[in-house]
Amino acid sequence: MESPPNPPDANKTIGREEGAPECPSLLVSKSSTTPLGRLFKGFEPSPCRVISSIAYPDLKVAQERERHIIKMRRYRDSDDPILIRAAEEWAECNPGLL
């Protein structure tokens, strides 16, 4: 009777031959909350994923700031004196953005 095949090495990607170039699409998430994450615990994510996770918070802050600038421009262009005053006060604290 044959012995069962060995489980995949936790430090390799699925379907990757020894010495073959790394394919980022085959990488498994490092998260230990998913079944695959528990199976491949300790697996390192691709460099692209690491760079994305570092840049993502900065991108989100920039997008939120841009949305806020657009909202303040709408306030400034509205007919409501309260909104216009709010936009003017914001513009005093953030010169050059409106």
N, C-alpha and C positions, 0 to 999 in steps of 0.2 A: 504494500500500500504506500502511495506517495505521500510525502509530507505536504501540508498546505503551503502555498506560496508565502514568502516573507512579506510583512506589511511594508508599505512605502516608507522610505527614509524621511523623517520629519524635516530635514534640511534640503530636500529636493522638490522640484515641481512635479506635478503629475504628468506622466508620459514623456519625460525628458530623458534622453539617452545620456550616458556618462560622457562628459566632455562636450556635449552639444551646447550651442549658445543659449543663453537664457531668454525665454520668451515671456515678457511681462503679462500677456493675456492669460497665461497659465498659472500665474502666481495665486496663492491662496491667502485670504485675509488672515492677519495675525490675531484677530479678535478671538478670545477664548469663550465668547458667549455663543458662537455658532457651532454646530456639530463639526464642521470642517476645521474651525478654529481650534477646537479641543483636540482633534486628531493631529493637527499640525502645529501644536503649541510650540512656541519658540521660533517659528518660521519668520524670516526677515522679509518685509515687504520690498517691492521694487523701488529703485531710486526715484522713479517718476511719482510713485505714490507718496514717498516721503516728502519730496519737493512740493507736491500739491497740498499736503497736509500742513506744511509750513506757510505757504502762500495764501491758503484759503482764508484765514482770519483777517489778513490785511485786505484782501479783495472784498470781503464782506463789509468791513469798516468803510472802505472807499465807496462802495455801492450805497450804503446807508447814508453817508454824508452827501452824496450826489442827490439822492431822493429828498433829503431834507432841504437842500438848496433849491430844488425844483418847487417844493412845497412853499418855501418862503417867497419865491418869485411869484407864485400864484397869489399868495397873501398880499404882496405889494401891489399887484395888478388888479386886485378885487375892488369892489365898491364899498366894502365894509371898513369903517374907520378903525375898528378894534383890530382887525386882521392887519391892516396897513401899519398900525402902530406896533404890533407884535413883530412884523417883518423889519421895521425900522430899528427897533431895539436889538433884534438879532443881528442886523447889519452893522450896528455900532460895535458889537463884540467880535464880529467876523468881517472886518473890512475887505473890500475887493471881491467878495463872493456874489453879491447881488448885482 
